[in-house]
Amino acid sequence: RLCLATRRAAKSGGKKRKREEAPPPAAEEHKCIVILDLASLEIVKTKKNEFTLLNADDHKSILAKHNRAMEDYRPDICHQELMACLDSPLNKAGLLKVYVRTRQNVLIDVHPSTRVPRTYKRFAGLFCQLLHKLKVKAADTNMTLLKVIKNPVRAHLPPGTRLYGFSKNGTLHTPQHFVASLPTDTPVALVFGAMASGSIDPNDHDNMLDFVSISNYPLSGATAINRVLGALEAQWGVA
């Protein structure tokens, strides 16, 4: 059966949630912000009384019972994209900030020092813990690595942030040409879809300037992220 923890997490990000912590001031120091949008991160309780992330591979019967589309339940995409972001030299150089927004409108702040589990099973366990407890702390330092924060994401972006979305139907650029065109005096936020099908809704992101495509071919989200962050690293001299 479907679990209520995901709904509680979604409500906690709404207007009625008492915010315990303000948006981290360090976000303003980052030159690039990445938003992974419409991620499929929903908890399900299995017949074995175990909690995990609802996914198309393991829960076909549950999805069919609730008339859910299989392609909408791909949490592995968010896993791949988070690894692409947090493993990047740009992040290790302290020049990247990542947020995740789920299909249930749960907004997640990802600390740059978070190490994403290498295996999907451990990733699913980590995000189940997050959606239940609304935050995950490091075991050794007590630092908050993941936390559910108040919507909208715009409230957590530095003033004047320029927002761009990525889509195969966007204006075509090479990654190098796109990053060369970015402003150097204002923060930049890049929105990548974390879903198998569909597209980012510009109405969900105030003042999105443009949709950008970086290839003539359809790319996975992780591949698109790697291409754009790699171009930024070359532009900014990050080895």
Contacts in CASP RR format, 6 or more apart in sequence:
PFRMAT RR
TARGET T0000
AUTHOR 0000-0000-0000
METHOD contacts of the structure
MODEL  1
RLCLATRRAAKSGGKKRKREEAPPPAAEEHKCIVILDLASLEIVKTKKNE
FTLLNADDHKSILAKHNRAMEDYRPDICHQELMACLDSPLNKAGLLKVYV
RTRQNVLIDVHPSTRVPRTYKRFAGLFCQLLHKLKVKAADTNMTLLKVIK
NPVRAHLPPGTRLYGFSKNGTLHTPQHFVASLPTDTPVALVFGAMASGSI
DPNDHDNMLDFVSISNYPLSGATAINRVLGALEAQWGVA
1 44 0 8 1.000
1 45 0 8 1.000
1 62 0 8 1.000
2 42 0 8 1.000
2 43 0 8 1.000
2 44 0 8 1.000
2 45 0 8 1.000
2 54 0 8 1.000
2 62 0 8 1.000
2 66 0 8 1.000
3 42 0 8 1.000
3 43 0 8 1.000
3 44 0 8 1.000
3 45 0 8 1.000
3 51 0 8 1.000
5 43 0 8 1.000
5 51 0 8 1.000
5 128 0 8 1.000
5 131 0 8 1.000
5 132 0 8 1.000
6 41 0 8 1.000
6 42 0 8 1.000
6 43 0 8 1.000
6 102 0 8 1.000
6 104 0 8 1.000
6 106 0 8 1.000
6 131 0 8 1.000
7 104 0 8 1.000
9 104 0 8 1.000
9 106 0 8 1.000
9 130 0 8 1.000
9 131 0 8 1.000
9 134 0 8 1.000
9 148 0 8 1.000
10 102 0 8 1.000
10 104 0 8 1.000
10 105 0 8 1.000
10 106 0 8 1.000
11 17 0 8 1.000
12 106 0 8 1.000
12 134 0 8 1.000
12 148 0 8 1.000
13 105 0 8 1.000
13 106 0 8 1.000
13 107 0 8 1.000
13 148 0 8 1.000
13 149 0 8 1.000
13 150 0 8 1.000
13 151 0 8 1.000
14 150 0 8 1.000
14 151 0 8 1.000
17 150 0 8 1.000
19 149 0 8 1.000
19 150 0 8 1.000
21 144 0 8 1.000
21 147 0 8 1.000
21 149 0 8 1.000
23 109 0 8 1.000
23 149 0 8 1.000
23 155 0 8 1.000
23 156 0 8 1.000
24 109 0 8 1.000
26 97 0 8 1.000
27 33 0 8 1.000
27 97 0 8 1.000
27 156 0 8 1.000
27 157 0 8 1.000
27 158 0 8 1.000
28 158 0 8 1.000
28 187 0 8 1.000
30 94 0 8 1.000
30 95 0 8 1.000
30 96 0 8 1.000
30 97 0 8 1.000
30 112 0 8 1.000
30 187 0 8 1.000
31 95 0 8 1.000
31 187 0 8 1.000
31 188 0 8 1.000
31 236 0 8 1.000
32 90 0 8 1.000
32 95 0 8 1.000
32 96 0 8 1.000
32 97 0 8 1.000
32 187 0 8 1.000
32 188 0 8 1.000
32 189 0 8 1.000
32 190 0 8 1.000
32 229 0 8 1.000
32 232 0 8 1.000
33 96 0 8 1.000
33 97 0 8 1.000
33 98 0 8 1.000
33 99 0 8 1.000
33 157 0 8 1.000
33 161 0 8 1.000
33 187 0 8 1.000
33 188 0 8 1.000
33 189 0 8 1.000
33 190 0 8 1.000
34 85 0 8 1.000
34 96 0 8 1.000
34 97 0 8 1.000
34 98 0 8 1.000
34 99 0 8 1.000
34 189 0 8 1.000
34 190 0 8 1.000
34 191 0 8 1.000
34 192 0 8 1.000
34 225 0 8 1.000
35 98 0 8 1.000
35 99 0 8 1.000
35 100 0 8 1.000
35 101 0 8 1.000
35 153 0 8 1.000
35 189 0 8 1.000
35 190 0 8 1.000
35 191 0 8 1.000
35 192 0 8 1.000
35 205 0 8 1.000
36 78 0 8 1.000
36 81 0 8 1.000
36 82 0 8 1.000
36 85 0 8 1.000
36 98 0 8 1.000
36 99 0 8 1.000
36 100 0 8 1.000
36 101 0 8 1.000
36 192 0 8 1.000
36 193 0 8 1.000
36 194 0 8 1.000
37 101 0 8 1.000
37 191 0 8 1.000
37 192 0 8 1.000
37 193 0 8 1.000
37 194 0 8 1.000
37 195 0 8 1.000
37 200 0 8 1.000
37 204 0 8 1.000
37 205 0 8 1.000
38 101 0 8 1.000
38 102 0 8 1.000
38 103 0 8 1.000
38 193 0 8 1.000
38 194 0 8 1.000
38 195 0 8 1.000
38 200 0 8 1.000
39 75 0 8 1.000
39 77 0 8 1.000
39 78 0 8 1.000
39 100 0 8 1.000
39 101 0 8 1.000
39 102 0 8 1.000
39 103 0 8 1.000
39 194 0 8 1.000
39 195 0 8 1.000
40 53 0 8 1.000
40 54 0 8 1.000
40 55 0 8 1.000
40 72 0 8 1.000
40 73 0 8 1.000
40 74 0 8 1.000
40 75 0 8 1.000
40 77 0 8 1.000
40 78 0 8 1.000
40 102 0 8 1.000
40 103 0 8 1.000
40 194 0 8 1.000
40 195 0 8 1.000
41 53 0 8 1.000
41 75 0 8 1.000
41 78 0 8 1.000
41 100 0 8 1.000
41 102 0 8 1.000
41 103 0 8 1.000
41 104 0 8 1.000
41 106 0 8 1.000
41 127 0 8 1.000
41 131 0 8 1.000
42 53 0 8 1.000
42 54 0 8 1.000
42 73 0 8 1.000
42 102 0 8 1.000
42 103 0 8 1.000
42 104 0 8 1.000
43 51 0 8 1.000
43 52 0 8 1.000
43 53 0 8 1.000
43 54 0 8 1.000
43 128 0 8 1.000
43 131 0 8 1.000
43 132 0 8 1.000
44 51 0 8 1.000
44 52 0 8 1.000
44 53 0 8 1.000
44 54 0 8 1.000
44 59 0 8 1.000
44 62 0 8 1.000
45 51 0 8 1.000
46 52 0 8 1.000
46 59 0 8 1.000
51 125 0 8 1.000
51 128 0 8 1.000
51 132 0 8 1.000
52 58 0 8 1.000
52 124 0 8 1.000
52 125 0 8 1.000
52 128 0 8 1.000
53 75 0 8 1.000
53 124 0 8 1.000
53 125 0 8 1.000
53 127 0 8 1.000
53 128 0 8 1.000
54 62 0 8 1.000
54 63 0 8 1.000
54 73 0 8 1.000
54 75 0 8 1.000
55 73 0 8 1.000
55 74 0 8 1.000
55 75 0 8 1.000
55 76 0 8 1.000
55 124 0 8 1.000
56 63 0 8 1.000
56 70 0 8 1.000
56 71 0 8 1.000
56 73 0 8 1.000
56 74 0 8 1.000
59 73 0 8 1.000
60 70 0 8 1.000
62 68 0 8 1.000
63 69 0 8 1.000
63 70 0 8 1.000
63 73 0 8 1.000
71 196 0 8 1.000
71 197 0 8 1.000
72 103 0 8 1.000
72 195 0 8 1.000
72 196 0 8 1.000
72 197 0 8 1.000
74 195 0 8 1.000
74 196 0 8 1.000
75 120 0 8 1.000
75 123 0 8 1.000
75 124 0 8 1.000
75 127 0 8 1.000
76 120 0 8 1.000
77 194 0 8 1.000
77 195 0 8 1.000
77 196 0 8 1.000
77 220 0 8 1.000
77 221 0 8 1.000
77 222 0 8 1.000
78 100 0 8 1.000
78 194 0 8 1.000
79 116 0 8 1.000
79 120 0 8 1.000
79 123 0 8 1.000
80 220 0 8 1.000
80 221 0 8 1.000
80 222 0 8 1.000
81 192 0 8 1.000
81 193 0 8 1.000
81 194 0 8 1.000
81 221 0 8 1.000
81 222 0 8 1.000
81 225 0 8 1.000
82 98 0 8 1.000
82 100 0 8 1.000
82 110 0 8 1.000
82 116 0 8 1.000
82 123 0 8 1.000
83 116 0 8 1.000
83 118 0 8 1.000
83 222 0 8 1.000
84 221 0 8 1.000
84 222 0 8 1.000
84 225 0 8 1.000
84 226 0 8 1.000
84 229 0 8 1.000
85 91 0 8 1.000
85 96 0 8 1.000
85 98 0 8 1.000
85 110 0 8 1.000
85 225 0 8 1.000
85 229 0 8 1.000
86 98 0 8 1.000
86 110 0 8 1.000
86 112 0 8 1.000
86 114 0 8 1.000
86 115 0 8 1.000
86 116 0 8 1.000
87 116 0 8 1.000
88 96 0 8 1.000
88 225 0 8 1.000
88 226 0 8 1.000
88 229 0 8 1.000
88 230 0 8 1.000
88 233 0 8 1.000
89 230 0 8 1.000
89 233 0 8 1.000
89 238 0 8 1.000
89 239 0 8 1.000
90 96 0 8 1.000
90 229 0 8 1.000
90 230 0 8 1.000
90 232 0 8 1.000
90 233 0 8 1.000
90 236 0 8 1.000
90 238 0 8 1.000
91 98 0 8 1.000
91 112 0 8 1.000
93 238 0 8 1.000
94 112 0 8 1.000
95 232 0 8 1.000
95 236 0 8 1.000
95 238 0 8 1.000
96 112 0 8 1.000
96 229 0 8 1.000
97 112 0 8 1.000
98 110 0 8 1.000
98 112 0 8 1.000
99 107 0 8 1.000
99 108 0 8 1.000
99 109 0 8 1.000
99 110 0 8 1.000
99 153 0 8 1.000
99 156 0 8 1.000
100 107 0 8 1.000
100 108 0 8 1.000
100 110 0 8 1.000
100 194 0 8 1.000
101 107 0 8 1.000
101 108 0 8 1.000
101 153 0 8 1.000
101 204 0 8 1.000
102 108 0 8 1.000
103 195 0 8 1.000
105 151 0 8 1.000
106 131 0 8 1.000
106 148 0 8 1.000
107 148 0 8 1.000
107 149 0 8 1.000
107 150 0 8 1.000
107 151 0 8 1.000
107 152 0 8 1.000
107 153 0 8 1.000
107 156 0 8 1.000
108 130 0 8 1.000
108 146 0 8 1.000
108 147 0 8 1.000
108 148 0 8 1.000
108 149 0 8 1.000
109 146 0 8 1.000
109 147 0 8 1.000
109 148 0 8 1.000
109 149 0 8 1.000
109 156 0 8 1.000
110 145 0 8 1.000
110 146 0 8 1.000
111 143 0 8 1.000
111 144 0 8 1.000
111 145 0 8 1.000
111 146 0 8 1.000
113 138 0 8 1.000
113 143 0 8 1.000
113 145 0 8 1.000
114 145 0 8 1.000
114 146 0 8 1.000
116 123 0 8 1.000
117 123 0 8 1.000
117 126 0 8 1.000
126 136 0 8 1.000
126 146 0 8 1.000
127 146 0 8 1.000
129 136 0 8 1.000
130 136 0 8 1.000
130 146 0 8 1.000
130 147 0 8 1.000
130 148 0 8 1.000
131 148 0 8 1.000
134 147 0 8 1.000
134 148 0 8 1.000
135 144 0 8 1.000
135 146 0 8 1.000
135 147 0 8 1.000
135 148 0 8 1.000
136 144 0 8 1.000
136 145 0 8 1.000
136 146 0 8 1.000
136 147 0 8 1.000
137 143 0 8 1.000
137 144 0 8 1.000
137 145 0 8 1.000
138 144 0 8 1.000
138 145 0 8 1.000
149 156 0 8 1.000
152 206 0 8 1.000
153 205 0 8 1.000
154 205 0 8 1.000
154 206 0 8 1.000
154 207 0 8 1.000
157 163 0 8 1.000
157 187 0 8 1.000
157 189 0 8 1.000
158 187 0 8 1.000
160 186 0 8 1.000
160 187 0 8 1.000
161 186 0 8 1.000
161 187 0 8 1.000
161 188 0 8 1.000
161 189 0 8 1.000
162 182 0 8 1.000
162 183 0 8 1.000
162 186 0 8 1.000
162 187 0 8 1.000
162 188 0 8 1.000
162 189 0 8 1.000
162 209 0 8 1.000
163 189 0 8 1.000
163 191 0 8 1.000
163 205 0 8 1.000
163 206 0 8 1.000
163 207 0 8 1.000
163 208 0 8 1.000
163 209 0 8 1.000
164 188 0 8 1.000
164 189 0 8 1.000
164 190 0 8 1.000
164 191 0 8 1.000
164 208 0 8 1.000
164 209 0 8 1.000
164 210 0 8 1.000
164 211 0 8 1.000
164 212 0 8 1.000
165 190 0 8 1.000
165 191 0 8 1.000
165 192 0 8 1.000
165 200 0 8 1.000
165 205 0 8 1.000
165 208 0 8 1.000
165 210 0 8 1.000
165 211 0 8 1.000
165 212 0 8 1.000
166 190 0 8 1.000
166 191 0 8 1.000
166 192 0 8 1.000
166 193 0 8 1.000
166 200 0 8 1.000
166 211 0 8 1.000
166 212 0 8 1.000
166 213 0 8 1.000
166 214 0 8 1.000
166 224 0 8 1.000
166 228 0 8 1.000
167 199 0 8 1.000
167 200 0 8 1.000
167 211 0 8 1.000
167 212 0 8 1.000
167 213 0 8 1.000
168 213 0 8 1.000
168 215 0 8 1.000
168 218 0 8 1.000
168 219 0 8 1.000
169 199 0 8 1.000
169 211 0 8 1.000
169 213 0 8 1.000
170 210 0 8 1.000
170 211 0 8 1.000
170 212 0 8 1.000
170 213 0 8 1.000
171 210 0 8 1.000
171 211 0 8 1.000
171 212 0 8 1.000
171 213 0 8 1.000
172 213 0 8 1.000
172 214 0 8 1.000
172 216 0 8 1.000
173 181 0 8 1.000
173 212 0 8 1.000
173 213 0 8 1.000
173 214 0 8 1.000
174 214 0 8 1.000
175 214 0 8 1.000
175 227 0 8 1.000
175 228 0 8 1.000
175 230 0 8 1.000
175 231 0 8 1.000
176 231 0 8 1.000
176 234 0 8 1.000
176 235 0 8 1.000
178 212 0 8 1.000
178 214 0 8 1.000
178 228 0 8 1.000
178 231 0 8 1.000
179 228 0 8 1.000
179 231 0 8 1.000
179 232 0 8 1.000
179 235 0 8 1.000
180 235 0 8 1.000
182 188 0 8 1.000
190 228 0 8 1.000
191 200 0 8 1.000
191 205 0 8 1.000
191 208 0 8 1.000
192 221 0 8 1.000
192 224 0 8 1.000
192 225 0 8 1.000
193 199 0 8 1.000
193 200 0 8 1.000
193 221 0 8 1.000
194 221 0 8 1.000
200 211 0 8 1.000
202 208 0 8 1.000
202 211 0 8 1.000
214 224 0 8 1.000
214 227 0 8 1.000
214 228 0 8 1.000
215 224 0 8 1.000
215 227 0 8 1.000
219 227 0 8 1.000
232 238 0 8 1.000
233 239 0 8 1.000
END
